[in-house]
Amino acid sequence: QVQLVESGGGLVQAGGSLRLSCAASGRTFSRYAMGWFRQAPGKDREFVAAIDSSGGSTFSGASVKGRFTISRDNAKNTVYLQMNSLKPEDTAVYYCAAASSNYFSISGTNVLYWGQGTQVTVSS
């Protein structure tokens, strides 16, 4: 069993930056590919970024590519999402997720564990 706890959300002006953290419990964190999704009110859940178990491979959704960076520290059981050049359309609840293997499906179909979410609000 793995528990995921996100932090770092908040209110920021457009053009600003935030760094989200997701702390995982358990000793098996380094086995899982990790990722971030987001969901804005009235919209479908959207894939944001993912990283493999070692941290050597990452990929991001088209809407955040070049602005957001995912990373992880397996020694700290933590995955991060650095968000730069934030836009009002980035406003959403951001969820951390752990996949059931070292492969991360951007549809979320192989997510084994979810965090509770952290709100990010970007004002114009």
Salt bridges, closest charged atoms under 4 A:
GLU46 OE1 - ARG38 NE 2.82
ASP90 OD1 - ARG38 NH1 2.87
ASP90 OD2 - ARG67 NH1 2.73
